[in-house]
Every structure is written in structure tokens, then in C-alpha cells.
């Protein structure tokens, strides 16, 4: 009989039976190892959590004050019932980690979400050698390619200046945890006032408390003068597009920041005028680079363009297979949007 794999899927998620822990479970468990604090990777109610030290404040905030959270430094080994577990930088958001699991010389790495391009708000991605690598494939299609961050930030700031010339505020929509802080760190405050929606500023402050220097970004207030309003850039969470009372000074321009903005239909679907492709996930070529750097013998692909990326890996000689879970939703049809 073949022995049980080191990690396997259960009704609660990816499970290590020998160590008695789940990785990014989607329901409460006794012992959760968490790659990062985004809601599709960290759920409330588990008895204990293990996460990377840089993300402690964010995870505590999201899981609640009573959550029992143990943290480890990047690269530090933790023994979980004889299984050696360590967390390694994923470069996704502050505190994001890849989970390395080792038992009797066999090594698996669960990537969580990751990006290869560095930014100043989190520890850069570090490839980890392993036998089996579980990789995301959010943008695992050749259509997805990111410009360098500096190029995209320059385009955002040019848009901001153009809006000022038209006396329009610049409402920039971005996810409140990770993306908004990356944008804030890269914006030039000399261009004009920078504000942030309260839910964004809440995350900004947790980053500052965690040692990440971010410029001031006060919440927009009704006492702003029309002149201040027309010069401002305001970081907004996507859900705030449907809030009432925030757009209280009239003219404004809207844009959304996401890797999905590569697709031409996305700005319209998101209800904004313009899209800027900037992602906290690796693009297609970066995924391939990351996979190669692990030197893994087997690649399991999850979350995104799974079939397409598995086919690509197989064509390059990898032992690759789909690793589908109930949370793997079919991404947009890229082929239908190609010119």
C-alpha cells in the first residue's frame, strides 16, 4: 500500500494528519496554519493559528482579540507533532507566507498567494526548494503580463494630474488590505492631498504599527474646500462604489487597480472609467519562474487558470496536476477578449 500523502484535502481544507493541522482552512479547525490575512485564506473560529510574525497585528485584527495566534519568524522551524513547519516570504502582502512542511526528508511547500516583483510594504518572495509545490494560478494564462511597478505608478500619477487640470478629484479603487498600502507607499504626496476611506486607513494604521512607513492619508471630510477636493486622490475599497454620501464635492474621476484590468471589459464591469493593471499576484511568466526555482518534482495547481497552467507545465516536462477545491472558481474567459 502507498503511504498517505503528507498533505491531503478534507472537508475543511488542506490537512496534515500527522501534524494535526490545516493550512488555510475554509472552516474553523483545531489548529490552522495561515498563509496571510485575506478572508479567503483566514477564517475566524479556529482554536489556534500559526502565522508569520510580520502579519501578526493584521491577523489579530481580522480574527478578533480572543483568537489564539502563535507567530514565527520567516525561516524559523516549528515542530507540530513531529512535523517540521516553517514559513517563508510570499511577497503578496505584509506577513504573507509560503508554508514549508517536512517529514522524514519529504518536503511540500504551499505557496498561498504570491508575487515575485518586490515592493516596499512586504518582504520579497523567496523560492523554497521542495519535492511537491502547490502553486496558485490566479493569472496563469499567457495573456497576463505586468509592467514594472514604477511604470504603472507613473501612469496613475499622470491620470491624477490630468484630473486636477479638469478640477476633478481622483477616486482610486483598490483592495483595502495589501493593494491600497502598496499604492500609498508609491504615490507622490507633492502632487496633491492623499486621502483614504476609513476602512483603508484602518489597514494603513496596522501597517504603520507593524513598522511599515506609510505617508499620512487622512479620511475625506465634508469640510474640505472644493479646491482641496479637486486636487485630491482618494484611496477607496471596491465596495464603497455603492456607498452614499462619500462623493460630496461633485466632480470626480474613477479608476480601479487590479491585475484583472488587463482585460478590456473589466473597468466597465467594475463601474469605473479606467483600469490600471497592478497585481499582488504573479503574472504568467513569474509563475513559471517561481515554479522552476523550487526545483520541485511535482506541481499541484490551484486557484485560477488551473487547466491552462497544468497544460503549460506538462508541455515543459513537469509532473503537474490540478489541485481543485470548492473555492476554485472559473476565472474570466481570456480567449473571448483577445484582439
Phi, psi and omega in degrees: 000139177284146182284158181296139178296155182299323176231142178214157179277137173233182180295340179260354180127196184289127191229139171251103185291325180295324181264350178068037180221154173253152174250122182048053180295152180259009169214161183300139180225176180290317184220115182248130169257122191246131180284324177190176194269004175297148189297337178274004177235339181231120179242149180288156169105351178290153183292317178219157178229145170238128182211169179287141185304318183301335182262013186302310184296321180293314180296319178298317179299319184279327181273343178106156186295338182270353181297134179270104186245122172258138179238158176224147174291156176302130178087350180282132181273139176235132179269118177245093180053044176091356176261131181270117182242135174219156183245136186227146188303134178254346177069014185276297174218179178302125178084001180290146186215150163269144182255117176263127182237124183231136175210121178052044176085351177269133185233126171246147173231127175257117190286333194062214172264144181208156169227151183268324180293132181282155168214166191282356186259001177203163179291132183297153177303138175231120177294145182236122180292140184199173175272318179234129181241123174260111185247143168289163176218038182312315180241042184277048177226141184302342181294338187265118178214131182259138167290159172304148183305320183299324180293313181293320179297323178297321179293320178297317182288329173294318175301317179300312180297319179297322177294321177300319180296334178263009179057046177236136172293156181250108178264111185251113183269131180202152180300138191289337179246111176106293183293314182298321180290323177298318178295313182301320180294334184262350181282150179264107182294348178290341181290322181174181180295139175246127179237167179217140173303150182306321181290330175287315181296329176300316177290322177305316183293324176296323175297314180299317179295337179272003175097010179264116181287122177232143176299159175297143178211083184292157176287142179297140183234155184291342181277001176301141175282156176304326179294317178296317180302314185289344179262352192274150164248130184239120177279124187232141172286151183306321183295340183287354177299335183256006177283151177256146172094353180274332184266066196265004179241017172093242194294135178202157174249153183233144176209154181239138179249116181190153173298333180294345180291355171296329182280131189294339182272352190290316178305315179297318179295329180273358177073032179234167183279329190213152176234142176242117179285105175213119188236152172264015173244155176292144173278181187304308182293325178293324175300314179297320178297317180295317179300314181299322184292338180284340185056027182289146176279332182227137180239126174251131189247131182223164166057083175137222180278069190295305184299317181296318183285324175299316179299319178299314181296319179297322180294340179260009174094006180279150167276095187238148179209157177286142176235076186273144176230169177301343181268359180277101178265149179291124180284174181302151178284105182288319185303321182294343184252002178287144180293000000 
